[in-house]
């Protein structure tokens, strides 16, 4: 029997997964300035050298974009976590749709804010400005609580 229906979106998502990689997405390569491992699906600030680096938010910063997952990244940590290490190059989405981590429930259509304060929360997204700053995007899915949401960056970040 042939398949008669299919979904445009993946049935299961993970942090940093591009939702529509063939669309007009803009992705730029930057080096991780931080000593800490950079996790996929989080928002990052422009680095000290804004043209070549990205870093975690430490208070308000200049939004660089979202770190996109790469399947060629090796698990280098003892706990098996995968990410971009210091001085390693990562792909930052500045325009397009990507699955991100949220720290609260969000609703499709709401504006997105990236969290810049709070242990374990920095870089996650939310729907208000509490310890967060606005980004150029909107949520395209709804979550019942903290977890994964589809974020669309709707205007390119200037690099």
GIWOPE-V61298 format. One record per pair of residues at least 12 apart in sequence whose ideal C-beta (glycine too) atoms are under 10 Angstrom apart, sorted by the first residue. I is the first residue (numbers start at 1). J is the second residue. D is the distance in whole Angstrom. If there is no record, write none. Layout:
{{I J D} {I J D}}
This chain:
{{8 20 7} {9 97 9} {9 99 9} {9 140 9} {9 141 9} {9 150 8} {10 99 9} {12 99 10} {12 148 9} {13 41 9} {13 69 10} {13 98 9} {13 99 4} {13 100 10} {13 141 9} {13 147 10} {13 148 5} {13 149 9} {13 150 7} {14 40 8} {14 41 7} {14 69 7} {14 99 7} {14 101 10} {14 148 7} {15 39 7} {15 40 5} {15 41 3} {15 42 7} {15 66 9} {15 67 9} {15 68 10} {15 69 7} {15 83 10} {15 98 9} {15 99 6} {15 100 7} {15 101 5} {15 124 10} {15 147 10} {15 148 7} {16 39 8} {16 40 3} {16 41 4} {16 42 8} {16 66 7} {16 67 6} {16 68 5} {16 69 3} {16 70 8} {16 73 10} {16 82 10} {16 83 9} {16 90 9} {16 91 9} {16 93 9} {16 98 7} {16 99 7} {16 100 8} {16 101 9} {17 40 8} {17 41 8} {17 68 8} {17 69 6} {17 97 10} {17 98 7} {17 99 5} {17 100 10} {17 148 9} {17 150 9} {18 66 10} {18 68 6} {18 69 8} {18 91 9} {18 93 7} {18 96 7} {18 97 7} {18 98 6} {18 99 8} {19 96 8} {19 97 4} {19 98 6} {19 99 6} {19 140 8} {19 141 9} {19 150 6} {19 151 9} {19 152 8} {20 96 7} {20 97 5} {20 98 9} {20 150 10} {20 152 9} {21 68 9} {21 96 8} {21 97 9} {21 98 10} {23 95 9} {23 96 6} {23 97 7} {23 152 10} {24 95 7} {24 96 7} {24 156 9} {25 68 9} {25 93 6} {25 94 9} {25 95 6} {25 96 3} {25 97 8} {25 98 8} {25 153 9} {25 156 10} {26 65 8} {26 92 9} {26 93 7} {26 94 5} {26 95 4} {26 96 7} {26 153 8} {26 156 5} {26 157 8} {26 159 9} {27 65 8} {27 66 10} {27 68 6} {27 91 5} {27 92 7} {27 93 5} {27 94 7} {27 95 9} {27 96 8} {27 98 10} {28 51 10} {28 52 10} {28 54 9} {28 64 8} {28 65 7} {28 90 10} {28 91 7} {28 92 5} {28 93 8} {28 94 6} {28 95 10} {28 156 10} {28 157 9} {28 159 5} {29 52 9} {29 54 10} {29 89 5} {29 90 7} {29 91 6} {29 92 7} {30 44 8} {30 46 8} {30 47 7} {30 49 9} {30 50 9} {30 51 8} {30 52 6} {30 53 6} {30 54 4} {30 55 9} {30 64 7} {30 65 9} {30 67 9} {30 84 9} {30 89 7} {30 90 6} {30 91 8} {30 92 5} {30 159 8} {31 47 7} {31 49 9} {31 52 6} {31 53 5} {31 54 7} {31 55 10} {31 84 9} {31 85 10} {31 86 8} {31 87 5} {31 88 7} {31 89 5} {31 90 8} {32 44 8} {32 47 8} {32 53 8} {32 54 6} {32 55 7} {32 56 9} {32 67 9} {32 83 8} {32 84 5} {32 85 6} {32 86 5} {32 87 7} {32 88 6} {32 89 8} {32 90 6} {33 45 9} {33 46 9} {33 47 4} {33 48 6} {33 49 8} {33 52 9} {33 53 4} {33 54 7} {33 55 4} {33 56 9} {33 86 7} {33 87 8} {34 47 9} {34 53 9} {34 54 8} {34 55 5} {34 56 6} {34 58 9} {34 84 9} {34 85 9} {34 86 6} {34 87 10} {35 85 9} {35 86 5} {35 87 10} {36 55 9} {36 56 7} {36 83 9} {36 85 9} {36 86 8} {37 76 8} {37 77 7} {37 81 7} {37 82 8} {37 83 4} {37 84 7} {37 85 6} {37 86 8} {37 88 9} {38 54 7} {38 55 8} {38 56 7} {38 67 6} {38 83 5} {38 84 4} {38 85 8} {38 86 9} {38 88 8} {38 90 6} {38 92 10} {38 123 9} {39 56 9} {39 67 7} {39 69 10} {39 81 8} {39 82 9} {39 83 5} {39 84 8} {39 101 8} {39 123 7} {39 124 10} {40 66 9} {40 67 5} {40 68 7} {40 69 4} {40 70 8} {40 73 8} {40 82 7} {40 83 6} {40 84 8} {40 90 8} {40 91 9} {40 98 9} {40 99 9} {40 100 9} {40 101 9} {41 66 7} {41 67 7} {41 68 8} {41 69 7} {41 98 7} {41 99 6} {41 100 5} {41 101 5} {41 102 10} {41 123 9} {41 124 9} {41 125 9} {41 148 8} {41 149 10} {41 151 9} {42 56 8} {42 57 9} {42 66 7} {42 67 6} {42 83 9} {42 100 7} {42 101 6} {42 114 8} {42 115 9} {42 121 10} {42 122 8} {42 123 3} {42 124 6} {42 125 8} {43 56 9} {43 57 7} {43 61 10} {43 63 6} {43 64 8} {43 65 7} {43 66 6} {43 67 8} {43 92 9} {43 93 10} {43 100 7} {43 101 9} {43 112 9} {43 113 9} {43 114 4} {43 115 8} {43 116 9} {43 122 9} {43 123 5} {43 124 8} {43 125 6} {43 132 9} {43 133 9} {43 135 7} {43 137 9} {43 151 9} {43 153 10} {44 56 6} {44 57 7} {44 61 9} {44 63 8} {44 64 5} {44 65 7} {44 66 7} {44 67 6} {44 84 10} {44 90 8} {44 92 7} {44 114 9} {44 122 10} {44 123 6} {45 57 5} {45 58 8} {45 59 9} {45 60 9} {45 61 3} {45 62 6} {45 63 6} {45 64 6} {45 65 10} {45 114 9} {45 116 8} {45 122 10} {45 123 9} {45 133 10} {46 61 7} {46 62 4} {46 63 8} {46 64 5} {46 65 9} {46 92 9} {46 157 9} {46 158 10} {46 159 8} {47 61 10} {47 62 10} {47 64 8} {50 62 7} {50 64 8} {50 158 9} {50 159 7} {51 159 7} {52 89 9} {52 159 10} {53 87 9} {53 89 10} {54 67 8} {54 84 9} {54 89 10} {54 90 7} {54 92 6} {55 86 10} {56 116 9} {56 122 6} {56 123 6} {57 114 7} {57 115 7} {57 116 4} {57 117 8} {57 121 10} {57 122 5} {57 123 6} {57 131 10} {57 132 9} {57 133 8} {58 116 7} {58 117 9} {58 122 8} {59 116 6} {59 117 7} {59 122 10} {59 131 10} {59 133 10} {60 114 10} {60 116 6} {60 117 9} {60 131 10} {60 132 9} {60 133 5} {61 114 9} {61 116 7} {61 133 8} {62 133 10} {62 157 9} {62 158 9} {63 94 9} {63 113 10} {63 114 6} {63 116 10} {63 133 7} {63 134 9} {63 135 5} {63 136 8} {63 137 10} {63 153 9} {63 157 6} {64 92 5} {64 93 10} {64 94 7} {64 114 10} {64 157 6} {64 159 8} {65 91 9} {65 92 4} {65 93 5} {65 94 4} {65 95 8} {65 96 9} {65 98 9} {65 114 10} {65 135 9} {65 136 9} {65 137 10} {65 153 7} {65 156 9} {65 157 5} {65 159 9} {66 91 9} {66 92 7} {66 93 5} {66 94 8} {66 96 9} {66 97 10} {66 98 5} {66 99 9} {66 100 6} {66 101 10} {66 112 10} {66 114 9} {66 123 9} {66 125 9} {66 135 9} {66 137 9} {66 151 7} {66 153 7} {66 157 10} {67 83 8} {67 84 7} {67 90 5} {67 91 7} {67 92 6} {67 93 8} {67 98 9} {67 100 9} {67 123 8} {68 90 8} {68 91 4} {68 92 7} {68 93 5} {68 96 9} {68 98 6} {68 99 10} {69 82 8} {69 83 10} {69 90 10} {69 91 9} {69 98 9} {69 99 9} {70 82 9} {70 83 10} {70 84 8} {70 89 10} {70 90 8} {70 91 6} {73 85 9} {73 88 8} {73 90 9} {76 88 10} {92 157 8} {92 159 8} {93 137 10} {93 151 9} {93 153 6} {93 156 10} {93 157 9} {94 136 9} {94 153 6} {94 155 9} {94 156 5} {94 157 4} {94 158 8} {94 159 7} {95 136 8} {95 137 9} {95 152 9} {95 153 5} {95 154 8} {95 155 7} {95 156 4} {95 157 7} {96 137 10} {96 151 9} {96 152 7} {96 153 6} {96 154 9} {96 156 9} {97 137 9} {97 140 6} {97 141 10} {97 150 6} {97 151 7} {97 152 5} {97 153 8} {97 154 9} {98 137 9} {98 150 8} {98 151 6} {98 152 8} {98 153 8} {99 140 10} {99 141 8} {99 148 5} {99 149 7} {99 150 6} {99 151 7} {100 112 8} {100 114 9} {100 123 9} {100 124 8} {100 125 5} {100 135 10} {100 137 9} {100 139 9} {100 147 10} {100 148 7} {100 149 6} {100 150 8} {100 151 5} {100 153 10} {101 115 10} {101 121 9} {101 123 8} {101 124 5} {101 125 7} {101 146 8} {101 147 7} {101 148 7} {101 149 8} {101 151 10} {102 115 9} {102 124 6} {102 125 5} {102 126 6} {102 127 8} {102 139 8} {102 141 10} {102 143 6} {102 145 8} {102 146 6} {102 147 6} {102 148 7} {102 149 5} {102 151 9} {103 115 6} {103 118 8} {103 120 9} {103 121 5} {103 122 10} {103 123 10} {103 124 4} {103 125 7} {103 126 6} {103 130 10} {103 131 9} {103 132 9} {103 145 9} {103 146 5} {103 147 9} {104 121 10} {104 124 9} {104 125 9} {104 126 5} {104 127 7} {104 128 8} {104 130 9} {104 143 8} {104 145 7} {104 146 6} {104 147 10} {104 149 10} {105 126 9} {105 127 8} {105 142 8} {105 143 5} {105 144 6} {105 145 5} {105 146 8} {105 147 9} {105 149 9} {106 125 7} {106 126 7} {106 127 5} {106 128 10} {106 138 10} {106 139 5} {106 140 10} {106 141 8} {106 142 7} {106 143 5} {106 144 10} {106 145 10} {106 146 9} {106 147 9} {106 149 5} {106 150 10} {106 151 9} {107 127 7} {107 139 7} {107 141 9} {107 142 5} {107 143 8} {107 149 9} {108 138 8} {108 139 6} {108 140 6} {108 141 6} {108 142 5} {108 143 10} {108 149 9} {108 150 8} {108 152 10} {109 127 10} {109 138 6} {109 139 7} {109 140 8} {109 141 10} {109 142 9} {110 126 9} {110 127 4} {110 128 9} {110 138 7} {110 139 5} {110 140 10} {110 142 9} {110 149 10} {111 127 7} {111 128 9} {111 129 9} {111 134 6} {111 135 8} {111 136 9} {111 137 7} {111 138 6} {111 139 8} {111 154 10} {112 125 5} {112 126 8} {112 127 7} {112 132 9} {112 134 8} {112 135 5} {112 136 8} {112 137 5} {112 138 6} {112 139 6} {112 140 10} {112 149 9} {112 151 6} {112 152 9} {112 153 8} {112 154 10} {113 125 7} {113 126 5} {113 127 7} {113 128 6} {113 129 6} {113 130 8} {113 131 9} {113 132 4} {113 133 6} {113 134 5} {113 135 7} {113 137 9} {114 126 8} {114 132 6} {114 133 6} {114 134 8} {114 135 5} {114 137 9} {114 151 10} {115 130 8} {115 131 6} {115 132 5} {115 133 9} {116 131 6} {116 132 6} {116 133 6} {117 130 9} {117 131 4} {117 132 8} {118 130 10} {118 131 6} {118 132 9} {121 146 9} {124 146 8} {124 149 10} {125 137 9} {125 139 8} {125 149 7} {125 151 6} {126 139 10} {126 146 9} {126 149 10} {127 139 7} {127 143 10} {127 149 9} {135 151 8} {135 153 7} {135 154 10} {135 155 10} {135 157 8} {136 152 10} {136 153 6} {136 154 6} {136 155 4} {136 156 8} {136 157 7} {136 158 10} {137 151 5} {137 152 5} {137 153 4} {137 154 6} {137 155 8} {137 157 10} {138 150 10} {138 151 8} {138 152 6} {138 153 9} {138 154 6} {139 151 6} {139 152 8} {140 152 5}}
